[in-house]
Amino acid sequence: MDTGMIASRYATALLRFVEENGSADIVAMQARRLEKTLLALPQLRHVLEDPSALTAEGKISMLKSTVGEDTMHPDFVRFLNLVLARGRISFLRFILRSFIEQYCKGRNLRVAHLRTVQEPTPAFLSEIRDLVKKRTGLDLIIETELDPSLIGGFVFDIEDYMLDASVSHQLDLVRRQFEYQNRRIV
């Protein structure tokens, strides 16, 4: 079977299940954390996919700890047990990605990335959300990342739009202008 088809079917089933139970928001948040962790740690994926490495309970326990929560939502645990029982753990990252996309699409949400030198204040994040909501009608989930190479300012990225208001970008523009002007003089 096709990976995309498997991921889509399981993601659709998970979304329907958690929406019926009223746990979609919390499961989506935990799924995003788990998907990021699986993407960042290929060793974790290898341990999960190895049938002789751990028992199903051990794998669930490991997944719970990667989400960074004391208690993973029971609906999410039940789904992960199903994925393990059906031998689809190698598709988990794709299932989670598909689930998150379906969840966001159904709620008119978009995931935006904000890189800054220091941790943004809640007021700044709220201002960005309000501005985007007013101009596009979209709600945002803003993922933040600290990046000291920016020197100051921020880089905001949503889908195919990027706003680079960083000091390092401004300095680069000034440098390019200076080089261009000096070429014309010589």
C-alpha positions in Angstrom: 0.0 0.0 0.0 1.0 3.6 -0.5 2.4 5.5 2.4 0.3 8.6 1.8 -2.9 6.5 1.6 -2.1 4.7 4.8 -1.2 7.9 6.6 -4.3 9.7 5.3 -6.7 6.9 6.4 -5.3 6.6 9.9 -5.1 10.4 10.3 -8.8 10.7 9.2 -9.8 8.0 11.6 -7.9 9.7 14.4 -9.4 13.1 13.6 -13.0 11.7 13.6 -12.3 9.8 16.8 -11.0 12.8 18.8 -13.6 15.2 17.4 -16.4 12.8 18.5 -14.8 12.6 22.0 -14.1 16.3 22.2 -10.3 15.9 22.6 -9.2 17.1 19.2 -7.4 20.2 20.5 -5.2 18.5 23.1 -4.5 15.5 20.9 -3.5 17.8 18.0 -1.1 19.7 20.4 0.5 16.4 21.6 0.6 15.0 18.0 2.5 18.1 16.9 5.1 17.6 19.7 5.5 14.0 18.9 5.8 14.6 15.1 8.5 17.1 15.7 10.4 14.8 18.0 10.2 11.9 15.5 11.5 14.1 12.8 14.4 15.4 14.9 15.4 12.0 16.3 15.8 9.2 13.7 17.2 7.0 16.4 13.8 7.1 18.2 12.1 6.0 15.0 14.5 3.1 14.6 13.8 1.9 18.2 10.1 2.2 17.7 10.2 0.2 14.4 12.4 -2.6 15.8 10.0 -5.3 16.9 12.6 -6.8 19.3 13.6 -3.5 21.0 10.7 -3.0 23.4 7.3 -4.2 24.2 4.2 -2.2 23.1 3.9 -0.8 26.6 7.5 0.2 26.6 7.1 2.0 23.2 4.0 3.8 24.4 5.9 4.8 27.6 8.7 6.1 25.4 6.3 8.1 23.2 4.6 9.6 26.3 8.0 10.9 27.6 8.8 12.4 24.2 5.6 14.5 24.2 6.9 16.0 27.4 3.7 15.6 29.4 3.0 13.6 32.5 -0.1 12.2 31.0 -0.8 11.7 27.3 -4.5 12.0 26.5 -6.1 8.5 26.7 -7.6 8.9 23.2 -4.1 9.5 21.8 -2.7 6.5 23.7 -5.5 4.4 22.4 -4.7 5.4 18.9 -1.0 4.8 19.3 -1.8 1.3 20.6 -3.9 0.7 17.5 -1.0 1.8 15.3 1.4 -0.5 17.1 -1.0 -3.4 17.1 -1.6 -3.0 13.3 2.2 -2.9 12.6 2.0 0.6 11.2 4.5 2.3 13.6 6.8 3.0 10.7 4.1 5.2 9.3 3.6 7.1 12.5 5.4 10.3 11.5 3.4 10.5 8.3 0.2 9.7 10.0 0.8 12.5 12.6 1.7 15.0 9.8 -1.5 14.1 7.9 -3.6 14.4 11.1 -2.1 17.9 11.8 -2.8 19.1 8.3 -6.4 17.8 8.4 -6.9 19.3 11.8 -5.6 22.7 10.8 -7.5 22.7 7.5 -10.8 22.0 9.3 -10.3 24.9 11.7 -8.9 27.4 9.2 -5.5 27.3 11.0 -2.1 27.8 9.6 1.3 27.1 11.2 3.6 30.0 11.1 7.3 30.1 12.1 8.8 33.0 14.0 12.6 33.3 14.5 13.8 35.8 16.9 16.9 36.6 19.0 15.0 36.5 22.2 11.8 34.9 23.4 8.9 36.9 22.0 6.4 38.3 24.5 2.8 37.0 24.5 1.7 40.5 23.6 3.9 40.4 20.4 2.6 37.0 19.4 -1.0 38.1 20.0 -0.4 41.2 17.9 0.9 39.0 15.0 -2.1 36.7 15.3 -4.6 39.6 15.3 -2.9 41.3 12.3 -2.9 38.0 10.2 -6.5 37.3 11.3 -7.6 40.8 10.3 -5.9 40.7 6.9 -6.4 37.0 5.9 -9.1 35.6 8.1 -6.7 32.8 9.2 -6.0 31.8 12.7 -2.3 31.0 13.5 -0.3 28.5 15.5 3.0 30.2 15.9 6.1 28.1 16.4 9.0 30.1 17.8 12.7 29.5 17.4 15.6 31.4 18.9 18.3 32.4 16.4 21.1 34.6 17.6 22.5 35.0 14.1 19.7 37.4 13.3 21.3 40.0 15.6 17.9 41.6 16.2 14.4 41.8 14.7 12.6 38.7 13.5 11.9 36.4 10.5 8.2 35.5 10.1 7.3 32.6 7.8 3.8 31.4 6.9 3.2 29.0 4.0 4.9 30.7 1.0 5.2 34.2 2.5 8.3 35.3 4.4 8.9 38.6 6.2 12.6 39.1 7.1 12.8 42.0 9.4 16.1 41.0 11.0 19.1 43.2 11.6 21.3 40.7 9.8 19.2 40.9 6.7 19.2 44.7 6.8 23.0 44.7 7.1 23.3 42.3 4.2 21.1 44.7 2.1 23.4 47.6 3.0 26.5 45.6 2.2 25.1 44.6 -1.2 24.2 48.2 -2.0 27.6 49.3 -1.0 29.3 46.7 -3.3 27.0 47.6 -6.2 27.8 51.3 -5.8 31.5 50.7 -5.6 31.5 48.6 -8.7 30.0 51.5 -10.7 32.6 53.9 -9.4 35.7 51.9 -10.4 
